[in-house]
Amino acid sequence: MNMTNRYCVILAGGLGTRFWPISKAAKPKQFLDVADTGKTFIRQTYDRFKTIVPQENIIVVTAARYEGLVREQLPELEERNLLLEPYSRNTAPCLAYATYTLLKRDPDAMVVVSPADHIITDDGLFAETINDAFRHVAEKDVLMTLGIVPTRPDTNYGYVQACGGKDAYMSNEPLQIKTFTEKPDRELAKVFIGTGEFLWNAGIFLWKAQTIRQEMEKHLPEVTGQFTGWESAIGTKVENEFIQRAYTGCMNISIGYGVMERTDRAWIYPAKFGWQDIGTWESLYNYIPKDADGNAISAEKTLIEGSRDVLVVSPEKKKLIAIKGLEDYMVIDTDDVLVICPKDDKKFKDFISGIAMPEFEKYR
């Protein structure tokens, strides 16, 4: 297979609000070592893909305000491979920007897209899976996503039902998608899991740049129409001005809602490697090893009695954290914020909406 037309797009522009107070607007989670692996998320992601695609073909899309952080953590990244978004508009607009950029450089580009906040526990199997998925994408004009066997009714993921049902997943071959439901409510997620016929959408996609262009222009003309004239603007001195104008008119929508739920070209590759999307405190709790009482602790000194299923995180690791009588709670301690809250993504999201108040600006 021709390796020179393989590209990777790393999505690294999120604010990471669901990981507050460790992840803050000035330095969100993709630039942190939240999982205590020794590398930041974006560094891990870059290192993982540079063994799969040529290093000069790795593109990072992030918010303009994070340009310095990317250059600090990925000093080898070529200047032209850092695409800066003036505003956060979710994944569909940033993939439109990346797609048109790649088409300007290489009309035959094949692309793997990955968020910057995944933990993969078997990099060898991961590389085999991506290589095989690239082979299928080269042969067919499809939009491929990787599928993960769900372990809980998590409402933060898309749920994918493939043609052939649960028995088809054992074939280790890509399958055409029957239904794609982006972030259902908890009751519907429970129904999906109960059938055994649904996989999580891992948020890692593969496609030809020409194919995703066609499907975005078909299903999301309100986004792609903002990029009219890209052929003469991208890669020139007027690119920044052009992108500023395009993003000003772009709607905020994900590629899941905008394309994958609507297209008839969606396929899924059932993945077998270890995978964690560390996007929320609940997902970090599921990743960290537990003690006999189900407590997940990432802190140097703790005293815990009569407590179950508690998440304790203290990045500073300077103080003793003593807890008694808590169940299904999280305790997050930083140098300027202490959070004690039920360990539930929705409750936490509702709770932290309060930090939008002006008096809490310095803590955001």
N, C-alpha and C positions, 0 to 999 in steps of 0.2 A: 504494500500500500504506500502511496505517495505521502510522506510525512510533512512535506513542505506546505501543503495546503490545510494542515490541521491547526486549529486555533483554540485557545481557551479564553473565555471571558469570565473574570472573577467579579462578582457583585459585592461591593464593599462600601456602600453609601448609606446604610441604615443608621438610625439614631440609637438603636439598642435600648429603647425606653423600658422594655420589659425586664431589663437587667439593672435598672436603677436600684440602689445608689452607687453601685460599683461602676456601671456604665453610665457616663454622663455625656451631655451634648458636646463638650469639648474633646472628649476621648471615649467614643463608644466601644462596644465590646469586641469588634473585629480587630482592634488595635491593642487588646489586652490578652493576658493568659488566664482567662477565667477558669479554665478546667485544670490549671496547675500542671501543664505538660512540659513547661520549659520553653515554649514558643507561643507567640501571639497567634490568634486565629488566622490572620491574613498571611503570616509567615508560613504557617503549616500548610495552608491551601496552596500557596505559590510553590513551595518545595514539592508538594505532592504532584502537581501537574507538570512541573518542568521535566519529569521523567517520562511523560506521556506525549507532550507536544514540544516542538522546538521552543527554547526559552524566549527567543525573539518574537514568538507568536503568542505570548501571554499578554492579554489586555486586562487592565484593572479599571473598573468604572466606580467612581466615588464622588462624594460631594466636594465642591471646590474648597470648602473650608478644611477638608482633611488632606489636602495636597501635601502639606509638610509631613504629616504622620506617615503617609504612604512612602514618600521619598526617604524618610528616616528608616523605616522598617524594611523597605525593598529598594536599597540603593542601586541595585543592578538593573532595575526596571527601566527600559528605554523611555525617553521623554514622550515620544509620540504614542506610546502604549498606555499612557495614563489619560483616561477620558474624564473630564471634570464636569459634573452636573451643577448648574447654577441653583437648582431647587430640587427638593426630594419629590418625585412623582411616582414612586413605586417602580415595579420591575418592567412593565411594558414600555414606557418611554425610554428607560435606560437601555433596554435591549434593541429598541429601534435605533438609537444613537450608535450602539456598538455594531449592529448589523450593517447599517449604511457605511460606517467607517471601514468595516472589513470588505464590503463589496467594492469600495473605492480602491482598495489595495489588491484584492484578489477575488474576482468574480466566482472562482471555484472553491471558495473557502468552505470548509466543514468545521463546525464549532461545537465545543462542549462548554456549557454554561454552568457555573457553580457559585452558590453563596460562599461567603468567607467565614462561616461560623459552624462548619461541620467537623465532627471528629470521626475519623475512619480508623478502625482498629486492625485492619489487614490491608496494608497499602499494596501488597503484591496482588491479592485477589481483586482489589479495586482497579488496579492498572489493567489486569486481564479483562475485567468487565468493560471498562471504557474502550479498550482496544477492539473488543468484539462488537460493542455497540457502534463504534465508528465504522466497522466493516459493513454492518447492516445499513447504516445511514448512507454510506457511499453507494449502495445498491438500490436504495429506494428513496423517494422523495417524501419522507415521513418526519414527524416531530416526535422524537424519542425522549421519554422520561424514565428514570430509574425508579423501581418500586421496592418498598421495604415492607416486610410483614409487620402489621401493626401489633402493638403490645398493650394498648389502652385506648379508650375513646377520646383521643386528644383532638381538640377543636382547632388546633393551630396548623393542621396539615390538610392537604387535598387528599381525597379518597378516590381510588381508581379501581374500576371493575373491568377486567379484561374479557374479551370473547373467549369462551371455553370454560370460564369459571375457575374454581380453585384447583381442579385437577390439571388444568393447563399450565399452572405455575411450576409444575414439577419438570417441565420440558427443558428448562434453562435456555429457552429461545424467546426472542421478542414476540409480543402478542399485540394484536390490534385492540385498542381501548373501546369498550362498550359504553361506559359512562365515566365521566370525570366530574367530581363534585368538590369544589374548592371550599374548605373550612366549614363543614356542616355544624349544626348545633350538636350538643352532647348526646341528646336522645337519638338523633339520626346516626351519629357516629357509632353508638352502641349497636344499632340495628345493622350497620355495615359490618362491624366486627363479628357480630353473631352469625352472619351468613358464611363467613370464611372465604368470601369471594372477592374481598377488597384488599388492596395494598395501599400503603401511604405513598403519596408522591414525594420523592426525596428532594425535589427542587433542583435536581441535576438533570439538565437537558442536553440532547445532542441533535443536530440538524445541519443541513446545508444552509448557508446564509441566504441563498436564493429561495429556498423553501419557506423559511420563517418570514422572509420579506413578503412573499406572496400571501401567506396566511394572515399576517398582520395587516396588510393593505386590504385584504378581503373583510376581515372581522373587526378591525380597529382603524377605520379610515379617519376617525376623529383624532387619533394619535399620529398616524403616519402622514396625514395631510399637513401637519405642522412642520414636517421635514421636507416639504416640497422645495426643490432646488438644491438638495443635498449634493448632487453630482458636482456642482460647480463651487460649493462652499466648503465641504469637509476636506481637510488636508491643505487648506489655504490660509492666508492671513486673516480672512474674514470668518473663520470657523467659530471663534468664540462669540462674536456678535450674532451669528446665525443660530447657534445653539441657545443663546440667551433668549432670543425671540421665539424659537421653537418651544422651549420649555415653558415660557410664559403662557402659551395657549394650550399646553398639554393637560389632559385630564389625569387624575391620580387613579391608576388601575394596575392590577397585577397581570402578568402574562397568563396566570391560571384562569382568572375570571375572563380576561379579554380574548384569549385565543384557545387555550386548551379545553375549556368547557364547550367551545363552539365548533372547533375544527373536526373534519372527518379524516384527518391525517395523523391523529394521535396514536402512538404505540407506547407500550411499556416493556421494559426489560427487568424481570424479577431479579433483584440483586441479593447476593448471599454474604457479602462482606459485612463486618460490624459497622454500624452507623448510628450516630447520634447527632441530631440537630440541636445544638445547645443555644436555644433561642429564648428560653424563659427559665425562671428559678425552678419550676417543676421539672423541666427537662434536665437541669443540672442535678437535681436530687436523684433522678432516675439513673444518672451516669455515675455518681460517686458511690463507692462501696459503703455498705451499711453495717452497723453493729447489730447485736442480737435483738435490739428493740426497734430496728428499722431506722435509726438515726444516722443521717449522712453528715459527716463533720469535715469541714475544711478550715481548721483553726488549730493553733498550736497548743493552747491550754483550755480545756473545758471540764466542767463538773456538771454532769447531767444525771438527775434522779427522777424517777417516776414519769418519764417522758417517752413518747413513742412517735416514730415517723416524723422527726423534726430535722430540718435542714439548718445547719449552722455554718456560716461563712464569715471569716474574718481575714481579709487580705493582709492587713497590717501585722497580724499574729503577734501583738505586743501584750495583750491583756488576757486575764482569765475570764472566760465566759461561763457563768453559772446559771443553770436552768433547772427548774423543778415544776412538774405538773403540766407540761404542755403536750399536746397531741396534734399532729398535722399542722404544725406551725413552722415558720422560718424565722431565723434570727440572723440578720445581715448587719455586720458591724464594720464601718469604715472610719476614717479619721475624723469625718465631720457629720456623719449621719448614722443613726441606729434605727433599723427597721425591725419591728416585731409584728408579724401579720400572718393570718392563715395561709397555708401553703396551697393556694388555689389561684391559678392564673387569672381568672375573671375577677375574683375578689381583689387581687393585687392591682390589676389594671384600674378597677374602679377607685380603689384607695389612693393610688398615686396621682390620680387626676387632680388632687388637691395641691400638688406641688406647682401647678400652673399659676397659682396666686403670686402676685408681684413680690410679696415679702419673702418668698422662697427662691427667688431667682438665682441667688448665689449657690444654691444646692442642686440645681438642675443639671 
